[in-house]
Amino acid sequence: MVHQHFYAAEPAGGPLSVPDPDPGPRWWQRIRIGYNAGLAVISLTLAGPWAHVLVSVREEESLAGAWVMALGPLIVLAFADNTYRVAAAGAADDLWIPKIRAAGARLLLWAAVIGTALALPVTTLVYALTGVHA
């Protein structure tokens, strides 16, 4: 005698269940290009002095010391940017302070990223490829 078992999976809740909520826009649709480009341009006033500081550390101490000095603030600013951005997204529309904090954190993050990009990657690549430490 042969026994056959058939299992069928039915969606939980049945036909009267509440549909899944709309997931909202994708991450690439949430990027505000004009906002970020504007903050990046404004941050150039701070990126130049930051790059100068990193170049000074690179020349007087070491390339590794300059990278450590660059990555510390980048990590802190990335965390602050994320924190303030989430706070601004959850705040009421008429509250401006969370939005100003989020814009300030993004401005400083752009300055740190651009300053680091101006000062360290090319020198690091030259050191790595040639082995020459100027």
C-alpha positions as CSV (number, residue, x, y, z in Angstrom):
1,M,0.0,0.0,0.0
2,V,1.4,3.4,-1.0
3,H,0.9,6.5,1.1
4,Q,1.1,9.8,-0.6
5,H,1.3,13.1,1.3
6,F,0.7,16.5,-0.3
7,Y,1.6,19.8,1.5
8,A,0.4,23.1,0.2
9,A,1.6,26.4,1.6
10,E,-1.0,29.2,1.8
11,P,-0.1,32.8,2.4
12,A,-0.6,33.7,6.1
13,G,-3.8,35.6,6.7
14,G,-5.7,34.4,3.6
15,P,-7.3,36.5,1.0
16,L,-8.4,39.2,3.6
17,S,-5.0,39.9,4.9
18,V,-3.5,43.4,4.7
19,P,-1.2,43.9,1.7
20,D,2.4,44.7,2.3
21,P,3.1,48.5,2.6
22,D,4.7,50.4,-0.2
23,P,8.5,50.1,0.2
24,G,9.0,53.7,-0.9
25,P,11.6,55.0,-3.3
26,R,14.8,53.1,-3.9
27,W,18.1,54.3,-2.5
28,W,19.3,55.8,-5.8
29,Q,16.0,57.8,-6.0
30,R,16.5,59.2,-2.5
31,I,19.9,60.7,-3.3
32,R,19.4,64.4,-3.8
33,I,22.0,65.3,-6.4
34,G,21.6,69.1,-6.3
35,Y,21.7,69.2,-2.5
36,N,24.9,67.0,-2.3
37,A,26.5,68.9,-5.2
38,G,25.8,72.2,-3.6
39,L,27.2,71.1,-0.2
40,A,30.3,69.6,-2.0
41,V,31.0,72.9,-3.7
42,I,30.5,74.9,-0.5
43,S,32.7,72.4,1.4
44,L,35.7,73.3,-0.9
45,T,36.4,76.2,1.4
46,L,37.1,73.8,4.2
47,A,38.6,71.0,2.1
48,G,41.6,73.0,1.1
49,P,42.8,73.7,4.6
50,W,42.1,70.1,5.6
51,A,44.2,68.8,2.7
52,H,47.0,71.2,3.7
53,V,47.0,69.8,7.2
54,L,47.1,66.3,5.9
55,V,50.0,67.1,3.5
56,S,51.9,68.7,6.4
57,V,51.4,65.6,8.5
58,R,52.4,63.4,5.6
59,E,55.6,65.3,5.0
60,E,56.7,65.8,8.6
61,E,55.6,62.5,10.2
62,S,54.5,59.7,7.8
63,L,52.0,58.7,5.3
64,A,50.4,56.2,7.7
65,G,50.1,58.9,10.3
66,A,48.3,61.1,7.7
67,W,45.9,58.3,6.9
68,V,45.2,57.7,10.6
69,M,44.6,61.4,11.0
70,A,42.3,61.5,8.0
71,L,40.3,58.4,8.8
72,G,39.4,59.2,12.4
73,P,37.4,62.3,11.6
74,L,35.9,60.6,8.5
75,I,34.5,57.9,10.7
76,V,33.2,60.3,13.3
77,L,31.7,62.6,10.6
78,A,30.1,59.7,8.8
79,F,28.4,58.5,12.0
80,A,27.3,62.1,12.8
81,D,26.0,62.6,9.3
82,N,23.9,59.4,9.5
83,T,22.6,60.3,12.9
84,Y,21.6,63.8,12.0
85,R,20.1,62.7,8.7
86,V,17.8,60.2,10.4
87,A,16.9,62.8,13.1
88,A,16.0,65.3,10.3
89,A,14.0,62.7,8.4
90,G,11.9,61.9,11.5
91,A,11.4,65.5,12.6
92,A,8.4,67.5,11.9
93,D,8.4,69.6,8.7
94,D,8.4,72.9,10.5
95,L,11.5,72.1,12.6
96,W,14.6,73.6,11.0
97,I,17.3,72.8,13.6
98,P,17.5,69.1,12.7
99,K,17.7,69.9,9.0
100,I,20.4,72.5,9.7
101,R,22.4,70.0,11.8
102,A,22.1,67.4,9.0
103,A,23.3,69.8,6.4
104,G,26.2,70.9,8.6
105,A,27.3,67.3,9.2
106,R,27.0,66.6,5.5
107,L,29.0,69.7,4.7
108,L,31.8,68.7,7.1
109,L,31.8,65.1,5.7
110,W,32.1,66.4,2.2
111,A,35.0,68.6,3.3
112,A,36.8,65.7,5.0
113,V,36.3,63.4,2.0
114,I,37.4,66.0,-0.6
115,G,40.4,67.1,1.5
116,T,41.5,63.5,2.0
117,A,41.1,62.8,-1.7
118,L,43.2,65.8,-2.6
119,A,46.0,65.0,-0.2
120,L,46.6,61.2,0.2
121,P,45.5,58.7,-2.5
122,V,47.8,59.8,-5.3
123,T,50.9,59.8,-3.0
124,T,49.9,56.5,-1.5
125,L,49.6,55.0,-5.0
126,V,53.0,56.4,-6.0
127,Y,54.6,55.0,-2.8
128,A,53.0,51.6,-3.3
129,L,53.9,51.3,-7.0
130,T,57.4,52.7,-7.0
131,G,58.5,52.1,-3.4
132,V,60.0,55.6,-3.4
133,H,59.3,57.6,-0.3
134,A,59.9,61.3,-1.1
